Amino acid sequence: MITTLSNVDIYLSAHGTFRGSCSSTSIKKNGKNHVREEVVNEKIVRRQAIVALATTEKASVVAAFIGTSKNSVFRWKNRCCQIDYNYKDLPRSGKPFTYEEDIKLKVIAYYCQKRPLPGGGRWSLRWVAQHLEANPEDIGKKIPGKSTIQRFLASNNLKPHRTLYFLHITDPDFFPKMKHLTELYKKPPTNLFFFDECPGIQILQRLTPDMQTEATKKRFEEFEYIRNGTMDVFAFFNYHDGKIFAKCRCDHKTETFLEVFKRHAKTQSSSEELHYVMDNLSTHRSYLFCQLVAELSGVQCPAKQELTTLCKRVKWLQKTDKRIIIHFTPFHGSWLNLVEIWFGIMGAKVLSGSYNSPESLKAAFDSFVMEWNCVLAHPFRWSYDGRGLQQKAVDRFTKMLKSSAAQMDLRILTKMLMLMTNLLKDYMKEVSVSVWSCLVETVFAQYNTIQDVIKNEEGHRRKEKAQHALDSMAEAIKQHLGYDLKPSTF
């Protein structure tokens, strides 16, 4: 360990700023050569530190402390003694830089931010190189080739060709519903089941059997197939032991759902309370389902006139004064339903096979369910508490408004405005002040655009609802954050 380090402050003073590689396309501060000067300064500081430390310490200790090799320590110690402490690079042969930093920045911005087609499309390296060659005025400088563009992107660890799916939060009451479910998972009742349907599974038969290569032992699958119809799967996942009750059916009509649900309920003790988590499919909120739940619970179902709307039926199904209690996930909240994990496992284990009829797929599926319950079954434990999700929802909505407010669907925009209003009222402290400020600035900047989107809507009720949502959010921002969104008085 280093005990005596003369002039160590030379290195430590810049250690946090210059240690490691410096991005060659950072934002310029004082001219186009600023970034290159930062890289040069980092090298000089490191070399000064090497020489200062090498006068009193071993080369191996200095190399470990600086993060370099012993050869570099010896080289710079000897060179500075010979050339009067010159820490700069010596003149080298070779071609100078072809592209300045401003060209790199323009190319990267063009590739990452500009769409190749009106409202869509995605560049490839070859395509963007050929497009810029045909349209040099888009950048206004010498046009780089495909390999050069690839180097520009790779030097900044940019991979805009890669995409991931995400499920955006649009339910205005998402967070109260999520909180209800997470608290249920923390203190689960004795009988807690997760239910969902996997509809429209295609029954595919490959035209030739799979093959295995000799060299790599990889499996080859024939790409051509025949469709032999579709199958629907209904599954109930037991939270406590991980076992599955699942059935294959040819459709997922209300009558089919009721028949499968009744089968599962009949397998449980008639004296015990049953809790089911499921999504908001219309069949799960129908009056026929209310009648079935009442029958299985041994209570009187309210008259149809009392349960005329979805909201009323959902409220009754969620009541805790009966044997069967239904817990609904939020809209766009399927990830809160643990049976989805099992569907993913089942898809990989079963659906990748080749089946020549619905009967053959059903036989394979039933066999897997039996294998799961006897050998593979295990519970999935929930640990996520939703912390930080409120801020992520606000941040994502801000980015959407900033980049594509005019392209947003009015139905989604209305729900998002209502969600922001509810977050301001109930979860304001869960989101940082800077994120709220960014949202306010963005809404103010896009206020007229949002108004235009609402005005262009043809449906009167949809337009009225959207305007009410915007006014409500503006009032909530004024009340809780102290800003008036009207552009004239902002």
Summary of the structure (lengths in Angstrom):
residues: 490
radius of gyration: 31.6
end to end distance: 59.5
largest distance: 99.3
contacts: 1299
relative contact order: 0.07
helix: 52%
strand: 10%
